[in-house]
């Protein structure tokens, strides 16, 4: 399996975490969240990538908060990166954002709804940055080989694949745990998005709902099956979050969960390594 060096750790060698508020609400709250996450991950000695979005272009309602926009959002993410030395992940929704995002982000994320958008994947891969492609809610796991092929066509094979649940009727998602070995069989590190997988898309009418109390159960199961990373949207006060609050994890509850996930990974990692 492909391994990818990122700052002081290697994606694919052990469990790493992608965490942060769904969307940048303001500079202070973003940096406060980052400081809290760095304290937790440093105490536990686990690799960490900070995630937050400058623009959520796929919100349910036209009146939903989308973020500060690319200019202000990237300024805040750059300040976070320069001040704390942490790797940064953020998502892009259109081709013309990629060049600016690549100047700041270490990982460019392709949203699940856009995982078949050829031009967007190709442009992100051409940047030379690591590209995290989230599997669409409408996609079979094995069909992600086509999305991988679009990125690899540029000569960039620094690819991560993320499972975030599949549509199951209306306003609901389920996780098929067979997808993890299937995705890993494509040859690239696999991440489980534990918080979007408990989302209820559009479930509250003008916004999405979610079952955050289920995050810990799905995350433990995914690590037991075998993944390389866990993605979680987190917030100091999820009930007041401006985006994805119902499925976000409170930062104060993270440390115990991460310890559990690392312990599970230590048991299954040798078996993953033996399979390549």
Secondary structure as UniProt FT lines:
FT   STRAND          4..6
FT   TURN            7..8
FT   STRAND          9..11
FT   TURN            12..13
FT   STRAND          16..20
FT   HELIX           27..44
FT   STRAND          47..51
FT   TURN            57..58
FT   TURN            62..63
FT   HELIX           70..84
FT   STRAND          87..92
FT   HELIX           95..97
FT   HELIX           98..102
FT   TURN            103..104
FT   STRAND          107..110
FT   HELIX           112..114
FT   TURN            115..116
FT   HELIX           118..126
FT   TURN            127..128
FT   STRAND          130..134
FT   TURN            137..138
FT   HELIX           141..143
FT   HELIX           144..152
FT   TURN            153..155
FT   STRAND          159..163
FT   STRAND          166..167
FT   STRAND          173..174
FT   HELIX           178..184
FT   TURN            185..187
FT   STRAND          189..193
FT   TURN            194..195
FT   HELIX           196..198
FT   STRAND          199..200
FT   TURN            201..204
FT   STRAND          209..210
FT   HELIX           212..214
FT   HELIX           215..225
FT   STRAND          229..235
FT   TURN            236..237
FT   HELIX           238..240
FT   HELIX           245..247
FT   STRAND          249..250
FT   HELIX           251..253
FT   HELIX           254..275
//
